[in-house]
Amino acid sequence: MVSASEVVKKLDLQPHPDGGFYLETLRDTSILLSKSNLPSPYKVDRAVSTAIYFLLPSGSVARLHRIPCAETFHYYLGEPITVVELNERDGRVKLTCVGPNLLEDQHPQYTVPPYLWFGSFPTKDATIHHDGQEIKVTGRDAENHFSLLGVTCAPAFQYQDSELANRSELIGKFPEYESVITLLT
């Protein structure tokens, strides 16, 4: 099996500001969307869509953040990841496993709706009790335990729109998930 550092080198991935490694592979400028034609959460003009490679090694997380566009994860290689969504509108918390094993309720593709708080972690790194109140983190070798995914955003991702979560604010809104929020912030 290929190692995480070999994948990073082969695909020329760079450190991602929210955690893990990435490379933008597509910024579709065939259609340009003006900020004036988009809902208010969009802060700048943008392309119609973007796609990246995203590698998340064991021991790393993709920090909780939100963006105004839908974000679709596509599983490619390695181990599954768990995507955590926090919905302020209805108070719901959702955990979705993105990976190759359909018989274990993993999804090879999953879309996070616009403007929800979300982050992710390697599924086998942590065990979360069903009520979200208890989390057990397991240390593993990041070279041999990682996830490689594709991530597509439409409309296109722009860093100006990305908002990192404030730990204390989210714990105030989702107190029963304090351990998960702490892990991802």
Sequence and secondary structure as in RCSB ss.txt:
>XXXX:A:sequence
MVSASEVVKKLDLQPHPDGGFYLETLRDTSILLSKSNLPSPYKVDRAVSTAIYFLLPSGSVARLHRIPCAETFHY
YLGEPITVVELNERDGRVKLTCVGPNLLEDQHPQYTVPPYLWFGSFPTKDATIHHDGQEIKVTGRDAENHFSLLG
VTCAPAFQYQDSELANRSELIGKFPEYESVITLLT
>XXXX:A:secstr
   HHHHHHHTT EE TTSSEEEEEEEEEEEEE GGGS TT  S EEEEEEEEEEEETT  EEEEE SSEEEEEE
EEES EEEEEE TTT  EEEEEESS GGGT BSEEEE TT EEEEEEGGGEEE TTSS EEE    TTTSEEEEE
EEEES   GGG EE  HHHHHHH GGGHHHHHHT 
